Amino acid sequence: MTDSATLKTMAGEAALAHVEDGMRLGIGTGSTAEAFVRVLAERVRDGMKIVGVTTSNRTETLCAELGVPTETLETVPELDLTIDGADEVDGSLRLIKGGGGALLREKIVAAASERFLVIADASKKVETLGAFPLPIEINGFGMIATYLAIRKAAAGLGLEGDMILRRSGDEPFITDNGHLILDASFGRIGDPEALSQALFAVPGVVEHGLFLGMANTVILAGDDGLETLEA
Ligand SMILES: O=C[C@H](O)[C@H](O)[C@H](O)COP(=O)(O)O
């Protein structure tokens, strides 16, 4: 069995084949995206010219350490390609993301890109989204009211389950944009589009981890090699 780090590097190397000289590149967050940054950095050292726009402070720091040039989305607001990981992928290229807490910036960067390429190890592929708790980014103001409103909205779709405030040690986890995250264990999400709409109708919800209709390509690395899914 191939270990997880090797699978992530395989996926990162496969993603590199989609990167062309001169590209404006959205760069994701998480261990798989970091594997990609490491192979990208080698290519940059060999002379490839790209400009990266990162999706988290964590990825920004890694790019700086490895010499991958970056700008911000303010200076480079339109991107050619974004490469990022995912927590779950279904057969329709719908995703759950946000396990690392970067969902808001990840969604903004992916939406600003001509193409969105997702890389993951094959264990992330699921029949139905929802085994991975759905990250929901909320404003700190009125968080209990927002929590109750999300519960009600989900119950209206027949979805119930624990919603846990994400923590970092003894403190609530705070996102790069200063928000909180609820991890919602709704179980199987039969209608992700309906859930997305219902969540966005709750005023305190800033973003959620359902990435629907966004991914153009998904590359999955498994023991048997690479599998590519196209939208
Ligand atoms: O917020 C984090 C991101 O959405 C990650 O891309 C996602 O959690 C997958 O991370 P990893 O590649 O570490 O499994």
PDBQT file of the ligand as one rigid body, heavy atoms in Angstrom, charges set to zero:
ROOT
HETATM    1  O1  LIG A 301      -9.175  24.349   4.494  1.00  0.00    +0.000 OA
HETATM    2  C1  LIG A 301      -8.501  23.451   3.984  1.00  0.00    +0.000 C 
HETATM    3  C2  LIG A 301      -8.685  22.914   2.660  1.00  0.00    +0.000 C 
HETATM    4  O2  LIG A 301      -9.985  22.938   2.160  1.00  0.00    +0.000 OA
HETATM    5  C3  LIG A 301      -7.938  21.647   2.319  1.00  0.00    +0.000 C 
HETATM    6  O3  LIG A 301      -7.716  21.709   0.932  1.00  0.00    +0.000 OA
HETATM    7  C4  LIG A 301      -8.656  20.363   2.649  1.00  0.00    +0.000 C 
HETATM    8  O4  LIG A 301      -8.961  20.355   4.034  1.00  0.00    +0.000 OA
HETATM    9  C5  LIG A 301      -7.839  19.127   2.279  1.00  0.00    +0.000 C 
HETATM   10  O5  LIG A 301      -6.677  19.100   3.045  1.00  0.00    +0.000 OA
HETATM   11  P1  LIG A 301      -5.630  17.908   2.939  1.00  0.00    +0.000 P 
HETATM   12  O6  LIG A 301      -5.015  17.984   1.611  1.00  0.00    +0.000 OA
HETATM   13  O7  LIG A 301      -4.670  18.167   4.069  1.00  0.00    +0.000 OA
HETATM   14  O8  LIG A 301      -6.408  16.642   3.169  1.00  0.00    +0.000 OA
ENDROOT
TORSDOF 0
